[in-house]
């Protein structure tokens, strides 16, 4: 399942993927904003939307396990 999530993350829009990757690595919203050049609100939005998209793409696979 982890491999499936990694593959789906590659298909996300680049800013969503980058923000999610930094969040997974443990960076705060502020640190992610600094690294990406985005506003904190945009970082939060990209993370939320990225999570939502990943959930939608993988929920069928989760139900099968």
PDB file of N, H, CA, C and O in Angstrom:
ATOM      1  N   UNK A   1       0.822  -1.194   0.000  1.00  0.00           N
ATOM      2  CA  UNK A   1       0.000   0.000   0.000  1.00  0.00           C
ATOM      3  C   UNK A   1       0.870   1.264   0.000  1.00  0.00           C
ATOM      4  O   UNK A   1       0.545   2.252  -0.658  1.00  0.00           O
ATOM      5  N   UNK A   2       1.970   1.216   0.743  1.00  0.00           N
ATOM      6  H   UNK A   2       2.234   0.413   1.278  1.00  0.00           H
ATOM      7  CA  UNK A   2       2.855   2.387   0.789  1.00  0.00           C
ATOM      8  C   UNK A   2       3.395   2.709  -0.603  1.00  0.00           C
ATOM      9  O   UNK A   2       3.522   3.875  -0.974  1.00  0.00           O
ATOM     10  N   UNK A   3       3.707   1.673  -1.359  1.00  0.00           N
ATOM     11  H   UNK A   3       3.604   0.726  -1.057  1.00  0.00           H
ATOM     12  CA  UNK A   3       4.208   1.872  -2.727  1.00  0.00           C
ATOM     13  C   UNK A   3       3.131   2.528  -3.589  1.00  0.00           C
ATOM     14  O   UNK A   3       3.429   3.400  -4.404  1.00  0.00           O
ATOM     15  N   UNK A   4       1.899   2.114  -3.410  1.00  0.00           N
ATOM     16  H   UNK A   4       1.656   1.405  -2.747  1.00  0.00           H
ATOM     17  CA  UNK A   4       0.778   2.702  -4.165  1.00  0.00           C
ATOM     18  C   UNK A   4       0.656   4.192  -3.857  1.00  0.00           C
ATOM     19  O   UNK A   4       0.463   5.002  -4.764  1.00  0.00           O
ATOM     20  N   UNK A   5       0.770   4.554  -2.582  1.00  0.00           N
ATOM     21  H   UNK A   5       0.927   3.896  -1.845  1.00  0.00           H
ATOM     22  CA  UNK A   5       0.683   5.963  -2.186  1.00  0.00           C
ATOM     23  C   UNK A   5       1.826   6.752  -2.817  1.00  0.00           C
ATOM     24  O   UNK A   5       1.615   7.853  -3.325  1.00  0.00           O
ATOM     25  N   UNK A   6       3.040   6.190  -2.785  1.00  0.00           N
ATOM     26  H   UNK A   6       3.211   5.295  -2.372  1.00  0.00           H
ATOM     27  CA  UNK A   6       4.189   6.877  -3.400  1.00  0.00           C
ATOM     28  C   UNK A   6       3.967   7.090  -4.897  1.00  0.00           C
ATOM     29  O   UNK A   6       4.289   8.151  -5.431  1.00  0.00           O
ATOM     30  N   UNK A   7       3.422   6.091  -5.563  1.00  0.00           N
ATOM     31  H   UNK A   7       3.160   5.229  -5.129  1.00  0.00           H
ATOM     32  CA  UNK A   7       3.149   6.226  -6.999  1.00  0.00           C
ATOM     33  C   UNK A   7       2.088   7.291  -7.262  1.00  0.00           C
ATOM     34  O   UNK A   7       2.219   8.082  -8.196  1.00  0.00           O
ATOM     35  N   UNK A   8       1.051   7.312  -6.454  1.00  0.00           N
ATOM     36  H   UNK A   8       0.944   6.669  -5.695  1.00  0.00           H
ATOM     37  CA  UNK A   8      -0.002   8.316  -6.622  1.00  0.00           C
ATOM     38  C   UNK A   8       0.518   9.723  -6.314  1.00  0.00           C
ATOM     39  O   UNK A   8       0.091  10.691  -6.943  1.00  0.00           O
ATOM     40  N   UNK A   9       1.431   9.839  -5.358  1.00  0.00           N
ATOM     41  H   UNK A   9       1.778   9.053  -4.848  1.00  0.00           H
ATOM     42  CA  UNK A   9       2.007  11.150  -5.038  1.00  0.00           C
ATOM     43  C   UNK A   9       2.744  11.729  -6.234  1.00  0.00           C
ATOM     44  O   UNK A   9       2.748  12.945  -6.428  1.00  0.00           O
ATOM     45  N   UNK A  10       3.363  10.878  -7.034  1.00  0.00           N
ATOM     46  H   UNK A  10       3.359   9.891  -6.876  1.00  0.00           H
ATOM     47  CA  UNK A  10       4.083  11.352  -8.222  1.00  0.00           C
ATOM     48  C   UNK A  10       3.149  12.016  -9.217  1.00  0.00           C
ATOM     49  O   UNK A  10       3.582  12.837 -10.026  1.00  0.00           O
ATOM     50  N   UNK A  11       1.869  11.666  -9.163  1.00  0.00           N
ATOM     51  H   UNK A  11       1.518  10.999  -8.506  1.00  0.00           H
ATOM     52  CA  UNK A  11       0.890  12.193 -10.113  1.00  0.00           C
ATOM     53  C   UNK A  11       0.222  13.483  -9.641  1.00  0.00           C
ATOM     54  O   UNK A  11      -0.517  14.116 -10.395  1.00  0.00           O
ATOM     55  N   UNK A  12       0.485  13.873  -8.389  1.00  0.00           N
ATOM     56  H   UNK A  12       1.085  13.359  -7.776  1.00  0.00           H
ATOM     57  CA  UNK A  12      -0.103  15.115  -7.866  1.00  0.00           C
ATOM     58  C   UNK A  12       0.541  16.329  -8.535  1.00  0.00           C
ATOM     59  O   UNK A  12       1.669  16.248  -9.022  1.00  0.00           O
ATOM     60  N   UNK A  13      -0.178  17.456  -8.559  1.00  0.00           N
ATOM     61  H   UNK A  13      -1.095  17.522  -8.164  1.00  0.00           H
ATOM     62  CA  UNK A  13       0.455  18.694  -9.017  1.00  0.00           C
ATOM     63  C   UNK A  13       1.715  18.963  -8.185  1.00  0.00           C
ATOM     64  O   UNK A  13       1.762  18.639  -6.998  1.00  0.00           O
ATOM     65  N   UNK A  14       2.717  19.548  -8.805  1.00  0.00           N
ATOM     66  H   UNK A  14       2.679  19.811  -9.769  1.00  0.00           H
ATOM     67  CA  UNK A  14       4.033  19.662  -8.180  1.00  0.00           C
ATOM     68  C   UNK A  14       4.009  20.372  -6.824  1.00  0.00           C
ATOM     69  O   UNK A  14       4.698  19.935  -5.901  1.00  0.00           O
ATOM     70  N   UNK A  15       3.243  21.448  -6.677  1.00  0.00           N
ATOM     71  H   UNK A  15       2.684  21.803  -7.426  1.00  0.00           H
ATOM     72  CA  UNK A  15       3.228  22.159  -5.398  1.00  0.00           C
ATOM     73  C   UNK A  15       2.573  21.320  -4.303  1.00  0.00           C
ATOM     74  O   UNK A  15       3.022  21.344  -3.157  1.00  0.00           O
ATOM     75  N   UNK A  16       1.517  20.579  -4.642  1.00  0.00           N
ATOM     76  H   UNK A  16       1.152  20.560  -5.573  1.00  0.00           H
ATOM     77  CA  UNK A  16       0.891  19.696  -3.662  1.00  0.00           C
ATOM     78  C   UNK A  16       1.875  18.614  -3.237  1.00  0.00           C
ATOM     79  O   UNK A  16       2.039  18.342  -2.047  1.00  0.00           O
ATOM     80  N   UNK A  17       2.523  18.005  -4.212  1.00  0.00           N
ATOM     81  H   UNK A  17       2.390  18.226  -5.178  1.00  0.00           H
ATOM     82  CA  UNK A  17       3.485  16.937  -3.929  1.00  0.00           C
ATOM     83  C   UNK A  17       4.632  17.449  -3.058  1.00  0.00           C
ATOM     84  O   UNK A  17       5.012  16.802  -2.083  1.00  0.00           O
ATOM     85  N   UNK A  18       5.172  18.596  -3.409  1.00  0.00           N
ATOM     86  H   UNK A  18       4.863  19.121  -4.202  1.00  0.00           H
ATOM     87  CA  UNK A  18       6.296  19.152  -2.667  1.00  0.00           C
ATOM     88  C   UNK A  18       5.895  19.464  -1.222  1.00  0.00           C
ATOM     89  O   UNK A  18       6.639  19.148  -0.293  1.00  0.00           O
ATOM     90  N   UNK A  19       4.742  20.072  -1.030  1.00  0.00           N
ATOM     91  H   UNK A  19       4.138  20.329  -1.784  1.00  0.00           H
ATOM     92  CA  UNK A  19       4.283  20.401   0.321  1.00  0.00           C
ATOM     93  C   UNK A  19       4.023  19.137   1.138  1.00  0.00           C
ATOM     94  O   UNK A  19       4.368  19.083   2.318  1.00  0.00           O
ATOM     95  N   UNK A  20       3.426  18.132   0.527  1.00  0.00           N
ATOM     96  H   UNK A  20       3.146  18.176  -0.432  1.00  0.00           H
ATOM     97  CA  UNK A  20       3.184  16.875   1.235  1.00  0.00           C
ATOM     98  C   UNK A  20       4.491  16.183   1.600  1.00  0.00           C
ATOM     99  O   UNK A  20       4.633  15.664   2.707  1.00  0.00           O
ATOM    100  N   UNK A  21       5.433  16.173   0.686  1.00  0.00           N
ATOM    101  H   UNK A  21       5.318  16.594  -0.213  1.00  0.00           H
ATOM    102  CA  UNK A  21       6.719  15.536   0.965  1.00  0.00           C
ATOM    103  C   UNK A  21       7.418  16.215   2.144  1.00  0.00           C
ATOM    104  O   UNK A  21       7.974  15.539   3.009  1.00  0.00           O
ATOM    105  N   UNK A  22       7.391  17.532   2.177  1.00  0.00           N
ATOM    106  H   UNK A  22       6.939  18.081   1.474  1.00  0.00           H
ATOM    107  CA  UNK A  22       8.014  18.256   3.282  1.00  0.00           C
ATOM    108  C   UNK A  22       7.281  17.995   4.600  1.00  0.00           C
ATOM    109  O   UNK A  22       7.911  17.881   5.651  1.00  0.00           O
ATOM    110  N   UNK A  23       5.958  17.902   4.542  1.00  0.00           N
ATOM    111  H   UNK A  23       5.446  17.995   3.688  1.00  0.00           H
ATOM    112  CA  UNK A  23       5.167  17.595   5.738  1.00  0.00           C
ATOM    113  C   UNK A  23       5.533  16.201   6.258  1.00  0.00           C
ATOM    114  O   UNK A  23       5.716  16.014   7.461  1.00  0.00           O
ATOM    115  N   UNK A  24       5.637  15.244   5.369  1.00  0.00           N
ATOM    116  H   UNK A  24       5.489  15.396   4.392  1.00  0.00           H
ATOM    117  CA  UNK A  24       6.005  13.878   5.746  1.00  0.00           C
ATOM    118  C   UNK A  24       7.392  13.849   6.377  1.00  0.00           C
ATOM    119  O   UNK A  24       7.648  13.071   7.296  1.00  0.00           O
ATOM    120  N   UNK A  25       8.277  14.693   5.884  1.00  0.00           N
ATOM    121  H   UNK A  25       8.070  15.326   5.138  1.00  0.00           H
ATOM    122  CA  UNK A  25       9.639  14.759   6.421  1.00  0.00           C
ATOM    123  C   UNK A  25       9.685  15.489   7.767  1.00  0.00           C
ATOM    124  O   UNK A  25      10.726  15.508   8.423  1.00  0.00           O
ATOM    125  N   UNK A  26       8.570  16.084   8.181  1.00  0.00           N
ATOM    126  H   UNK A  26       7.724  16.068   7.649  1.00  0.00           H
ATOM    127  CA  UNK A  26       8.505  16.703   9.500  1.00  0.00           C
ATOM    128  C   UNK A  26       8.656  18.208   9.529  1.00  0.00           C
ATOM    129  O   UNK A  26       8.768  18.793  10.606  1.00  0.00           O
ATOM    130  N   UNK A  27       8.660  18.847   8.376  1.00  0.00           N
ATOM    131  H   UNK A  27       8.569  18.372   7.501  1.00  0.00           H
ATOM    132  CA  UNK A  27       8.781  20.301   8.347  1.00  0.00           C
ATOM    133  C   UNK A  27       7.457  20.945   8.762  1.00  0.00           C
ATOM    134  O   UNK A  27       6.382  20.429   8.453  1.00  0.00           O
ATOM    135  N   UNK A  28       7.546  22.066   9.458  1.00  0.00           N
ATOM    136  H   UNK A  28       8.419  22.485   9.709  1.00  0.00           H
ATOM    137  CA  UNK A  28       6.351  22.816   9.863  1.00  0.00           C
ATOM    138  C   UNK A  28       5.795  23.567   8.647  1.00  0.00           C
ATOM    139  O   UNK A  28       6.422  23.629   7.589  1.00  0.00           O
ATOM    140  N   UNK A  29       4.602  24.131   8.834  1.00  0.00           N
ATOM    141  H   UNK A  29       4.093  24.080   9.693  1.00  0.00           H
ATOM    142  CA  UNK A  29       4.028  24.945   7.762  1.00  0.00           C
ATOM    143  C   UNK A  29       4.947  26.112   7.433  1.00  0.00           C
ATOM    144  O   UNK A  29       5.154  26.445   6.266  1.00  0.00           O
ATOM    145  N   UNK A  30       5.492  26.725   8.471  1.00  0.00           N
ATOM    146  H   UNK A  30       5.324  26.455   9.419  1.00  0.00           H
ATOM    147  CA  UNK A  30       6.364  27.886   8.279  1.00  0.00           C
ATOM    148  C   UNK A  30       7.636  27.496   7.514  1.00  0.00           C
ATOM    149  O   UNK A  30       8.057  28.195   6.593  1.00  0.00           O
ATOM    150  N   UNK A  31       8.234  26.375   7.908  1.00  0.00           N
ATOM    151  H   UNK A  31       7.892  25.807   8.657  1.00  0.00           H
ATOM    152  CA  UNK A  31       9.449  25.910   7.231  1.00  0.00           C
ATOM    153  C   UNK A  31       9.157  25.538   5.781  1.00  0.00           C
ATOM    154  O   UNK A  31       9.957  25.814   4.886  1.00  0.00           O
ATOM    155  N   UNK A  32       8.009  24.915   5.558  1.00  0.00           N
ATOM    156  H   UNK A  32       7.359  24.691   6.284  1.00  0.00           H
ATOM    157  CA  UNK A  32       7.621  24.545   4.193  1.00  0.00           C
ATOM    158  C   UNK A  32       7.401  25.800   3.355  1.00  0.00           C
ATOM    159  O   UNK A  32       7.806  25.852   2.194  1.00  0.00           O
ATOM    160  N   UNK A  33       6.767  26.802   3.935  1.00  0.00           N
ATOM    161  H   UNK A  33       6.438  26.761   4.878  1.00  0.00           H
ATOM    162  CA  UNK A  33       6.554  28.066   3.225  1.00  0.00           C
ATOM    163  C   UNK A  33       7.887  28.699   2.844  1.00  0.00           C
ATOM    164  O   UNK A  33       8.045  29.191   1.726  1.00  0.00           O
ATOM    165  N   UNK A  34       8.840  28.689   3.760  1.00  0.00           N
ATOM    166  H   UNK A  34       8.712  28.289   4.667  1.00  0.00           H
ATOM    167  CA  UNK A  34      10.163  29.250   3.468  1.00  0.00           C
ATOM    168  C   UNK A  34      10.854  28.497   2.333  1.00  0.00           C
ATOM    169  O   UNK A  34      11.429  29.106   1.430  1.00  0.00           O
ATOM    170  N   UNK A  35      10.793  27.184   2.389  1.00  0.00           N
ATOM    171  H   UNK A  35      10.326  26.689   3.122  1.00  0.00           H
ATOM    172  CA  UNK A  35      11.487  26.362   1.392  1.00  0.00           C
ATOM    173  C   UNK A  35      10.847  26.455   0.006  1.00  0.00           C
ATOM    174  O   UNK A  35      11.541  26.384  -1.008  1.00  0.00           O
ATOM    175  N   UNK A  36       9.525  26.615  -0.034  1.00  0.00           N
ATOM    176  H   UNK A  36       8.961  26.673   0.789  1.00  0.00           H
ATOM    177  CA  UNK A  36       8.826  26.623  -1.319  1.00  0.00           C
ATOM    178  C   UNK A  36       8.576  28.023  -1.861  1.00  0.00           C
ATOM    179  O   UNK A  36       8.318  28.191  -3.053  1.00  0.00           O
ATOM    180  N   UNK A  37       8.650  29.034  -0.992  1.00  0.00           N
ATOM    181  H   UNK A  37       8.859  28.898  -0.023  1.00  0.00           H
ATOM    182  CA  UNK A  37       8.342  30.389  -1.423  1.00  0.00           C
ATOM    183  C   UNK A  37       6.851  30.675  -1.472  1.00  0.00           C
ATOM    184  O   UNK A  37       6.426  31.693  -2.019  1.00  0.00           O
ATOM    185  N   UNK A  38       6.052  29.771  -0.898  1.00  0.00           N
ATOM    186  H   UNK A  38       6.397  28.944  -0.454  1.00  0.00           H
ATOM    187  CA  UNK A  38       4.602  29.940  -0.875  1.00  0.00           C
ATOM    188  C   UNK A  38       4.173  30.575   0.439  1.00  0.00           C
ATOM    189  O   UNK A  38       4.901  30.521   1.430  1.00  0.00           O
ATOM    190  N   UNK A  39       2.994  31.174   0.444  1.00  0.00           N
ATOM    191  H   UNK A  39       2.402  31.218  -0.361  1.00  0.00           H
ATOM    192  CA  UNK A  39       2.416  31.693   1.680  1.00  0.00           C
ATOM    193  C   UNK A  39       1.971  30.507   2.544  1.00  0.00           C
ATOM    194  O   UNK A  39       1.674  29.432   2.024  1.00  0.00           O
ATOM    195  N   UNK A  40       1.927  30.709   3.857  1.00  0.00           N
ATOM    196  H   UNK A  40       2.169  31.583   4.280  1.00  0.00           H
ATOM    197  CA  UNK A  40       1.537  29.628   4.763  1.00  0.00           C
ATOM    198  C   UNK A  40       0.138  29.110   4.429  1.00  0.00           C
ATOM    199  O   UNK A  40      -0.105  27.904   4.475  1.00  0.00           O
ATOM    200  N   UNK A  41      -0.769  30.005   4.099  1.00  0.00           N
ATOM    201  H   UNK A  41      -0.571  30.985   4.062  1.00  0.00           H
ATOM    202  CA  UNK A  41      -2.119  29.591   3.717  1.00  0.00           C
ATOM    203  C   UNK A  41      -2.117  28.690   2.493  1.00  0.00           C
ATOM    204  O   UNK A  41      -2.882  27.728   2.419  1.00  0.00           O
ATOM    205  N   UNK A  42      -1.259  29.002   1.540  1.00  0.00           N
ATOM    206  H   UNK A  42      -0.637  29.784   1.600  1.00  0.00           H
ATOM    207  CA  UNK A  42      -1.155  28.176   0.329  1.00  0.00           C
ATOM    208  C   UNK A  42      -0.570  26.804   0.665  1.00  0.00           C
ATOM    209  O   UNK A  42      -1.003  25.792   0.114  1.00  0.00           O
ATOM    210  N   UNK A  43       0.404  26.770   1.559  1.00  0.00           N
ATOM    211  H   UNK A  43       0.756  27.592   2.006  1.00  0.00           H
ATOM    212  CA  UNK A  43       1.000  25.496   1.982  1.00  0.00           C
ATOM    213  C   UNK A  43      -0.075  24.615   2.612  1.00  0.00           C
ATOM    214  O   UNK A  43      -0.194  23.437   2.275  1.00  0.00           O
ATOM    215  N   UNK A  44      -0.852  25.185   3.523  1.00  0.00           N
ATOM    216  H   UNK A  44      -0.755  26.142   3.797  1.00  0.00           H
ATOM    217  CA  UNK A  44      -1.917  24.429   4.182  1.00  0.00           C
ATOM    218  C   UNK A  44      -2.928  23.908   3.167  1.00  0.00           C
ATOM    219  O   UNK A  44      -3.379  22.765   3.253  1.00  0.00           O
ATOM    220  N   UNK A  45      -3.272  24.744   2.224  1.00  0.00           N
ATOM    221  H   UNK A  45      -2.906  25.672   2.155  1.00  0.00           H
ATOM    222  CA  UNK A  45      -4.230  24.364   1.195  1.00  0.00           C
ATOM    223  C   UNK A  45      -3.686  23.237   0.322  1.00  0.00           C
ATOM    224  O   UNK A  45      -4.401  22.278   0.031  1.00  0.00           O
ATOM    225  N   UNK A  46      -2.428  23.346  -0.096  1.00  0.00           N
ATOM    226  H   UNK A  46      -1.847  24.125   0.141  1.00  0.00           H
ATOM    227  CA  UNK A  46      -1.825  22.300  -0.932  1.00  0.00           C
ATOM    228  C   UNK A  46      -1.756  20.973  -0.179  1.00  0.00           C
ATOM    229  O   UNK A  46      -1.996  19.915  -0.762  1.00  0.00           O
ATOM    230  N   UNK A  47      -1.430  21.024   1.103  1.00  0.00           N
ATOM    231  H   UNK A  47      -1.235  21.883   1.577  1.00  0.00           H
ATOM    232  CA  UNK A  47      -1.363  19.789   1.893  1.00  0.00           C
ATOM    233  C   UNK A  47      -2.749  19.167   2.018  1.00  0.00           C
ATOM    234  O   UNK A  47      -2.912  17.964   1.813  1.00  0.00           O
ATOM    235  N   UNK A  48      -3.729  19.968   2.347  1.00  0.00           N
ATOM    236  H   UNK A  48      -3.597  20.945   2.513  1.00  0.00           H
ATOM    237  CA  UNK A  48      -5.091  19.452   2.493  1.00  0.00           C
ATOM    238  C   UNK A  48      -5.607  18.867   1.183  1.00  0.00           C
ATOM    239  O   UNK A  48      -6.159  17.767   1.166  1.00  0.00           O
ATOM    240  N   UNK A  49      -5.428  19.600   0.088  1.00  0.00           N
ATOM    241  H   UNK A  49      -4.979  20.493   0.102  1.00  0.00           H
ATOM    242  CA  UNK A  49      -5.912  19.118  -1.200  1.00  0.00           C
ATOM    243  C   UNK A  49      -5.146  17.880  -1.664  1.00  0.00           C
ATOM    244  O   UNK A  49      -5.732  16.970  -2.250  1.00  0.00           O
ATOM    245  N   UNK A  50      -3.859  17.845  -1.408  1.00  0.00           N
ATOM    246  H   UNK A  50      -3.383  18.584  -0.932  1.00  0.00           H
ATOM    247  CA  UNK A  50      -3.066  16.676  -1.764  1.00  0.00           C
ATOM    248  C   UNK A  50      -3.500  15.443  -0.997  1.00  0.00           C
ATOM    249  O   UNK A  50      -3.620  14.359  -1.566  1.00  0.00           O
ATOM    250  N   UNK A  51      -3.736  15.610   0.300  1.00  0.00           N
ATOM    251  H   UNK A  51      -3.639  16.492   0.763  1.00  0.00           H
ATOM    252  CA  UNK A  51      -4.219  14.490   1.120  1.00  0.00           C
ATOM    253  C   UNK A  51      -5.564  13.988   0.614  1.00  0.00           C
ATOM    254  O   UNK A  51      -5.796  12.783   0.510  1.00  0.00           O
ATOM    255  N   UNK A  52      -6.439  14.926   0.304  1.00  0.00           N
ATOM    256  H   UNK A  52      -6.251  15.905   0.388  1.00  0.00           H
ATOM    257  CA  UNK A  52      -7.765  14.562  -0.187  1.00  0.00           C
ATOM    258  C   UNK A  52      -7.667  13.780  -1.498  1.00  0.00           C
ATOM    259  O   UNK A  52      -8.349  12.770  -1.677  1.00  0.00           O
ATOM    260  N   UNK A  53      -6.825  14.247  -2.404  1.00  0.00           N
ATOM    261  H   UNK A  53      -6.271  15.067  -2.259  1.00  0.00           H
ATOM    262  CA  UNK A  53      -6.672  13.556  -3.684  1.00  0.00           C
ATOM    263  C   UNK A  53      -6.084  12.155  -3.489  1.00  0.00           C
ATOM    264  O   UNK A  53      -6.529  11.200  -4.126  1.00  0.00           O
ATOM    265  N   UNK A  54      -5.086  12.034  -2.611  1.00  0.00           N
ATOM    266  H   UNK A  54      -4.725  12.810  -2.094  1.00  0.00           H
ATOM    267  CA  UNK A  54      -4.503  10.723  -2.333  1.00  0.00           C
ATOM    268  C   UNK A  54      -5.540   9.779  -1.742  1.00  0.00           C
ATOM    269  O   UNK A  54      -5.611   8.609  -2.119  1.00  0.00           O
ATOM    270  N   UNK A  55      -6.337  10.286  -0.824  1.00  0.00           N
ATOM    271  H   UNK A  55      -6.280  11.237  -0.518  1.00  0.00           H
ATOM    272  CA  UNK A  55      -7.367   9.459  -0.209  1.00  0.00           C
ATOM    273  C   UNK A  55      -8.337   8.944  -1.264  1.00  0.00           C
ATOM    274  O   UNK A  55      -8.664   7.758  -1.288  1.00  0.00           O
ATOM    275  N   UNK A  56      -8.793   9.827  -2.127  1.00  0.00           N
ATOM    276  H   UNK A  56      -8.528  10.791  -2.107  1.00  0.00           H
ATOM    277  CA  UNK A  56      -9.742   9.420  -3.163  1.00  0.00           C
ATOM    278  C   UNK A  56      -9.154   8.377  -4.106  1.00  0.00           C
ATOM    279  O   UNK A  56      -9.854   7.464  -4.544  1.00  0.00           O
ATOM    280  N   UNK A  57      -7.869   8.516  -4.417  1.00  0.00           N
ATOM    281  H   UNK A  57      -7.300   9.258  -4.062  1.00  0.00           H
ATOM    282  CA  UNK A  57      -7.244   7.591  -5.361  1.00  0.00           C
ATOM    283  C   UNK A  57      -6.898   6.257  -4.730  1.00  0.00           C
ATOM    284  O   UNK A  57      -6.745   5.264  -5.442  1.00  0.00           O
ATOM    285  N   UNK A  58      -6.772   6.209  -3.410  1.00  0.00           N
ATOM    286  H   UNK A  58      -6.897   7.016  -2.832  1.00  0.00           H
ATOM    287  CA  UNK A  58      -6.335   4.974  -2.771  1.00  0.00           C
ATOM    288  C   UNK A  58      -7.388   4.316  -1.901  1.00  0.00           C
ATOM    289  O   UNK A  58      -7.155   3.210  -1.412  1.00  0.00           O
ATOM    290  N   UNK A  59      -8.532   4.940  -1.685  1.00  0.00           N
ATOM    291  H   UNK A  59      -8.721   5.838  -2.082  1.00  0.00           H
ATOM    292  CA  UNK A  59      -9.502   4.372  -0.766  1.00  0.00           C
ATOM    293  C   UNK A  59     -10.008   3.002  -1.231  1.00  0.00           C
ATOM    294  O   UNK A  59     -10.293   2.146  -0.394  1.00  0.00           O
ATOM    295  N   UNK A  60     -10.124   2.781  -2.514  1.00  0.00           N
ATOM    296  H   UNK A  60      -9.893   3.477  -3.193  1.00  0.00           H
ATOM    297  CA  UNK A  60     -10.535   1.464  -3.013  1.00  0.00           C
ATOM    298  C   UNK A  60      -9.504   0.407  -2.691  1.00  0.00           C
ATOM    299  O   UNK A  60      -9.851  -0.721  -2.340  1.00  0.00           O
ATOM    300  N   UNK A  61      -8.239   0.766  -2.808  1.00  0.00           N
ATOM    301  H   UNK A  61      -7.958   1.682  -3.093  1.00  0.00           H
ATOM    302  CA  UNK A  61      -7.161  -0.182  -2.504  1.00  0.00           C
ATOM    303  C   UNK A  61      -7.114  -0.485  -1.014  1.00  0.00           C
ATOM    304  O   UNK A  61      -6.808  -1.610  -0.619  1.00  0.00           O
ATOM    305  N   UNK A  62      -7.413   0.504  -0.189  1.00  0.00           N
ATOM    306  H   UNK A  62      -7.661   1.418  -0.510  1.00  0.00           H
ATOM    307  CA  UNK A  62      -7.428   0.294   1.255  1.00  0.00           C
ATOM    308  C   UNK A  62      -8.553  -0.651   1.661  1.00  0.00           C
ATOM    309  O   UNK A  62      -8.387  -1.470   2.565  1.00  0.00           O
ATOM    310  N   UNK A  63      -9.676  -0.536   1.002  1.00  0.00           N
ATOM    311  H   UNK A  63      -9.811   0.130   0.268  1.00  0.00           H
ATOM    312  CA  UNK A  63     -10.829  -1.382   1.340  1.00  0.00           C
ATOM    313  C   UNK A  63     -10.550  -2.853   1.017  1.00  0.00           C
ATOM    314  O   UNK A  63     -11.138  -3.745   1.630  1.00  0.00           O
ATOM    315  N   UNK A  64      -9.660  -3.107   0.063  1.00  0.00           N
ATOM    316  H   UNK A  64      -9.183  -2.383  -0.435  1.00  0.00           H
ATOM    317  CA  UNK A  64      -9.349  -4.476  -0.352  1.00  0.00           C
ATOM    318  C   UNK A  64      -8.355  -5.153   0.565  1.00  0.00           C
ATOM    319  O   UNK A  64      -8.227  -6.377   0.537  1.00  0.00           O
ATOM    320  N   UNK A  65      -7.636  -4.371   1.391  1.00  0.00           N
ATOM    321  H   UNK A  65      -7.740  -3.377   1.413  1.00  0.00           H
ATOM    322  CA  UNK A  65      -6.625  -4.978   2.257  1.00  0.00           C
ATOM    323  C   UNK A  65      -7.167  -5.372   3.592  1.00  0.00           C
ATOM    324  O   UNK A  65      -6.430  -5.896   4.428  1.00  0.00           O
TER     325      UNK A  65
END
